[in-house]
Amino acid sequence: MAISKILRAPDNELIEALVEAIKTAGTQQLSIICDGLWDIAYPLVDQVMEATPRLKALVTSRQKAGEIPKEFFCIEYDKERKGLHIRRHSVA
């Protein structure tokens, strides 16, 4: 029954529960990998950054480079083989 509740829960409630669990556990360092789930990954990473001092996140996506927030490093598909640079934004 608990699994079916989790599967039916809205994304924002699951993210909030994860962030609260991270805060409660006092997690100081965390790594997250999200493969192709940009709509979920960005809010997840954004909120988890507030809960843990050291976060490493790898997000794969088909988003266009112009849609990626400034806080993220971006490696565009196939550009590294063509000798183009990684686009890096500074954190505000």
Residue pairs with C-beta under 8 A, 6 or more apart in sequence:
6 14
11 39
11 40
11 43
12 43
15 40
15 43
15 44
15 47
15 48
16 47
18 44
18 48
19 47
19 48
19 50
19 51
22 30
22 48
22 51
22 52
23 51
27 51
27 52
28 52
28 53
28 54
29 52
29 53
29 54
29 55
29 56
30 48
30 52
30 54
30 55
30 56
31 55
31 56
31 57
31 58
32 44
32 45
32 48
32 55
32 56
32 57
32 58
33 57
33 58
33 59
34 40
34 41
34 44
34 45
34 57
34 58
34 59
34 60
35 60
36 60
36 61
36 62
37 59
37 61
38 59
38 61
38 62
38 63
41 57
41 59
41 61
42 59
42 69
45 55
45 57
45 59
48 55
48 57
49 55
59 72
61 68
65 74
65 76
65 87
68 74
69 89
70 89
70 90
70 91
70 92
71 89
71 91
71 92
72 89
73 86
73 87
73 88
73 89
74 86
74 87
74 88
74 89
75 86
75 87
76 84
76 87
79 85
80 86
